[in-house]
Amino acid sequence: MMNQTLAEKVAVITGGGSGIGYATAQRFASAGARVVLVGRNIQRLDEAVQRIGNNATAISTDVSDEQQVKQLFDQLKQVDLLVTCAGGALFGSVEAIGLPLVRELFATRFFGQLAAAHYAVPKMPSGGVIIFCSGVADIVGLPFFSAGTAIDGAINAMTRSLAVELGPRGIRVNAISPGLIDDTNIQTNMSREQLEEFTDTTVQAIPLKRMGRPNDVADAAYFLATCQYVSGLVIEVDGGWSAT
Ligand SMILES: NC(=O)c1ccc[n+]([C@@H]2O[C@H](COP(=O)([O-])OP(=O)(O)OC[C@H]3O[C@@H](n4cnc5c(N)ncnc54)[C@H](OP(=O)(O)O)[C@@H]3O)[C@@H](O)[C@H]2O)c1
């Protein structure tokens, strides 16, 4: 019999057109959820919707723009699950990094996640779930990644605060913290060669000696969506990297 654990649930997944968000959307849809994929590139979202099938729709939104986030949630009557994967990455030494780029990253990866929660929570019934997306840099101390690290730490701290705040309303709040994940479209300011070198070096430091896959992260997201007694948890999906 097909898994229908999430039947009748409406899941909004930002960054749902590719990578971790897409894998999570696929997983939730295969468990019966109606998934709303959110991103900026409508063509990519439409292609993702077609691959997922009947249970999926797309709404084009730039999550760094609060008005667009408001409009997104204005269109929805109820939100049972919110997963916020929209974002990219920014590398660079502290003296060289462009502060406007740092502000842009915060606008998407921090304020985008907070704005989504801000507008989704009023539409969430008891039983609702928020799953934020941070990153392992909060723990491992990754050089040349100060902005992303600050966002990861802020998201994990916000996760615990909101879990305590929203628990009495029956809303669970957790975060997935990916390590190095392959097969995504992640946008960075590194050249292909730099990215390959970074990846090769980093994989050596990961106990499982491989990059993760979007489905590895989707497994964690599915667990957080369905385990009814977990709140305030940050799950590191990192091949053991944060344990080193
Ligand atoms: N891959 C990793 O190793 C890794 C590790 C730790 C954390 N993360 C975090 O995990 C999240 C997902 O990354 P991923 O690796 O799956 O990369 P990805 O495939 O590029 O997914 C990110 C998605 O976010 C969307 N997006 C970016 N900026 C947006 C904006 N302003 N408004 C709306 N949508 C936006 C992109 O679509 P559009 O361009 O169409 O908007 C894209 O579909 C990111 O926040 C990333 O920082 C990734």
The ligand as an SDF file (V2000), in Angstrom:
LIG
                    3D

 48 52  0  0  0  0  0  0  0  0999 V2000
   24.5900   21.9750   -0.9920 N   0  0  0  0  0  0  0  0  0  0  0  0
   25.2200   22.0710    0.1680 C   0  0  0  0  0  0  0  0  0  0  0  0
   26.3280   21.5130    0.3460 O   0  0  0  0  0  0  0  0  0  0  0  0
   24.6170   22.8440    1.3080 C   0  0  0  0  0  0  0  0  0  0  0  0
   25.2300   22.7680    2.5680 C   0  0  0  0  0  0  0  0  0  0  0  0
   24.6910   23.4660    3.6350 C   0  0  0  0  0  0  0  0  0  0  0  0
   23.5700   24.2650    3.4580 C   0  0  0  0  0  0  0  0  0  0  0  0
   23.0010   24.3270    2.2090 N   0  0  0  0  0  0  0  0  0  0  0  0
   21.8410   25.1860    2.0670 C   0  0  0  0  0  0  0  0  0  0  0  0
   20.7380   24.3850    1.6470 O   0  0  0  0  0  0  0  0  0  0  0  0
   19.8310   25.1920    0.8920 C   0  0  0  0  0  0  0  0  0  0  0  0
   19.4850   24.4560   -0.4060 C   0  0  0  0  0  0  0  0  0  0  0  0
   20.6570   24.4250   -1.2050 O   0  0  0  0  0  0  0  0  0  0  0  0
   20.9130   23.3880   -2.3790 P   0  0  0  0  0  0  0  0  0  0  0  0
   22.3070   22.8910   -2.2160 O   0  0  0  0  0  0  0  0  0  0  0  0
   19.8000   22.4430   -2.5070 O   0  0  0  0  0  0  0  0  0  0  0  0
   21.0000   24.3960   -3.6320 O   0  0  0  0  0  0  0  0  0  0  0  0
   20.0240   24.6550   -4.8710 P   0  0  0  0  0  0  0  0  0  0  0  0
   19.8230   23.4130   -5.6480 O   0  0  0  0  0  0  0  0  0  0  0  0
   20.5760   25.8390   -5.5830 O   0  0  0  0  0  0  0  0  0  0  0  0
   18.6580   25.0630   -4.1730 O   0  0  0  0  0  0  0  0  0  0  0  0
   18.4280   26.3620   -3.7290 C   0  0  0  0  0  0  0  0  0  0  0  0
   17.1160   26.8300   -4.2900 C   0  0  0  0  0  0  0  0  0  0  0  0
   16.8120   28.0850   -3.7110 O   0  0  0  0  0  0  0  0  0  0  0  0
   16.1950   28.8940   -4.6760 C   0  0  0  0  0  0  0  0  0  0  0  0
   16.4820   30.2790   -4.3220 N   0  0  0  0  0  0  0  0  0  0  0  0
   17.6840   30.8750   -4.2000 C   0  0  0  0  0  0  0  0  0  0  0  0
   17.5240   32.1730   -3.8700 N   0  0  0  0  0  0  0  0  0  0  0  0
   16.1840   32.3810   -3.7780 C   0  0  0  0  0  0  0  0  0  0  0  0
   15.3710   33.5070   -3.4790 C   0  0  0  0  0  0  0  0  0  0  0  0
   15.9200   34.7090   -3.1950 N   0  0  0  0  0  0  0  0  0  0  0  0
   14.0340   33.3590   -3.4730 N   0  0  0  0  0  0  0  0  0  0  0  0
   13.4720   32.1610   -3.7500 C   0  0  0  0  0  0  0  0  0  0  0  0
   14.1790   31.0600   -4.0490 N   0  0  0  0  0  0  0  0  0  0  0  0
   15.5180   31.1750   -4.0550 C   0  0  0  0  0  0  0  0  0  0  0  0
   16.8150   28.4950   -6.0000 C   0  0  0  0  0  0  0  0  0  0  0  0
   15.8930   28.6590   -7.0850 O   0  0  0  0  0  0  0  0  0  0  0  0
   15.8310   30.0070   -7.9540 P   0  0  0  0  0  0  0  0  0  0  0  0
   17.2320   30.3420   -8.3420 O   0  0  0  0  0  0  0  0  0  0  0  0
   14.9360   29.6540   -9.0910 O   0  0  0  0  0  0  0  0  0  0  0  0
   15.2210   31.0500   -7.0690 O   0  0  0  0  0  0  0  0  0  0  0  0
   17.1000   27.0100   -5.8080 C   0  0  0  0  0  0  0  0  0  0  0  0
   16.0760   26.1990   -6.3370 O   0  0  0  0  0  0  0  0  0  0  0  0
   20.5200   26.5390    0.6660 C   0  0  0  0  0  0  0  0  0  0  0  0
   20.0390   27.4810    1.5830 O   0  0  0  0  0  0  0  0  0  0  0  0
   21.9740   26.2350    0.9660 C   0  0  0  0  0  0  0  0  0  0  0  0
   22.6860   27.3690    1.4250 O   0  0  0  0  0  0  0  0  0  0  0  0
   23.4870   23.6420    1.1410 C   0  0  0  0  0  0  0  0  0  0  0  0
  1  2  1  0
  2  3  2  0
  2  4  1  0
  4  5  1  0
  4 48  2  0
  5  6  2  0
  6  7  1  0
  7  8  2  0
  8  9  1  0
  8 48  1  0
  9 10  1  0
  9 46  1  0
 10 11  1  0
 11 12  1  0
 11 44  1  0
 12 13  1  0
 13 14  1  0
 14 15  2  0
 14 16  1  0
 14 17  1  0
 17 18  1  0
 18 19  2  0
 18 20  1  0
 18 21  1  0
 21 22  1  0
 22 23  1  0
 23 24  1  0
 23 42  1  0
 24 25  1  0
 25 26  1  0
 25 36  1  0
 26 27  1  0
 26 35  1  0
 27 28  2  0
 28 29  1  0
 29 30  1  0
 29 35  2  0
 30 31  1  0
 30 32  2  0
 32 33  1  0
 33 34  2  0
 34 35  1  0
 36 37  1  0
 36 42  1  0
 37 38  1  0
 38 39  2  0
 38 40  1  0
 38 41  1  0
 42 43  1  0
 44 45  1  0
 44 46  1  0
 46 47  1  0
M  CHG  2   8   1  16  -1
M  END
$$$$
